[in-house]
Amino acid sequence: MASIWQGALIWWAFTRGTRVEDAVARSLEGWCRSVGVLPDA
């Protein structure tokens, strides 16, 4: 999960279209859903 978080920060640094908090949260939630930790919304 740490590598997903780090990747989200790096990607955000290149795009900057949203707040960093929102970008990281969206990335981590997407990853958690993909591995089955969170239910699909």
Secondary structure, 3 states (H helix, E strand, C coil): CHHHHHHHHHHHHHHCCCCHHHHHHHHHHHHHHHCCCCCCC
